[in-house]
């Protein structure tokens, strides 16, 4: 791991709560594509997409301390989804000057009917989670030497045995397993509670 990574003992979530600008930048890189996808699904136009995204990010910043990463019945993505849904609904109501009372336009009615994220992962949710994990890995890649990263990638992502990777990278099988473990540990430490 590179020596220029000063925050190794705190998770990204903890650093975000401490108003760490680098953690917020990484969070934005990690989550913005998913948030944009959700916002589009709530019938927000492309013209309004960046405005709603900024509202979501601001609301996350203001309410992050209310998310309890240790609750077993709640995921960070579910919390973010519900927040994004509420913000998109509020935005559309204000934009269309629709009263908050019963009724409303067909688009707003459909928005209110969208289901909450369910606990068992649908195919879409699985793909979203996979994309989040890939972006998280991209954010971590520069923290490791190339050989360490290749050992992790070839074992974990490509599914090769440690002996095969060891031969390929001119390492011992034990060194390959250690490299894999270091990257996985760092992934868990850095993104604890954010990738579920």
URJORA-V270547 format. One record per residue. D_LAST is the distance of its C-alpha to the last C-alpha in whole Angstrom. Layout:
# URJORA-V270547
D_LAST
D_LAST
This chain:
# URJORA-V270547
24
26
28
27
24
25
21
20
20
18
14
14
13
16
18
17
18
21
22
22
23
21
18
18
20
17
14
17
17
13
12
16
16
13
15
18
17
16
19
22
21
22
25
25
28
28
30
28
25
25
26
23
21
23
23
19
19
21
20
17
19
21
19
16
17
17
13
13
10
11
12
11
11
9
6
6
7
9
11
11
12
15
16
17
18
21
22
22
24
26
27
29
31
32
33
34
36
35
35
32
34
34
35
34
34
32
30
29
29
27
24
24
24
21
18
15
12
12
10
12
10
13
15
14
10
10
12
10
7
10
12
9
9
13
14
12
15
17
17
17
20
23
22
24
27
27
28
25
23
25
25
21
21
23
22
18
18
22
22
25
27
27
31
31
29
31
34
33
32
35
33
33
30
30
29
27
25
25
24
21
20
20
18
15
16
16
12
11
13
13
9
9
6
6
4
0
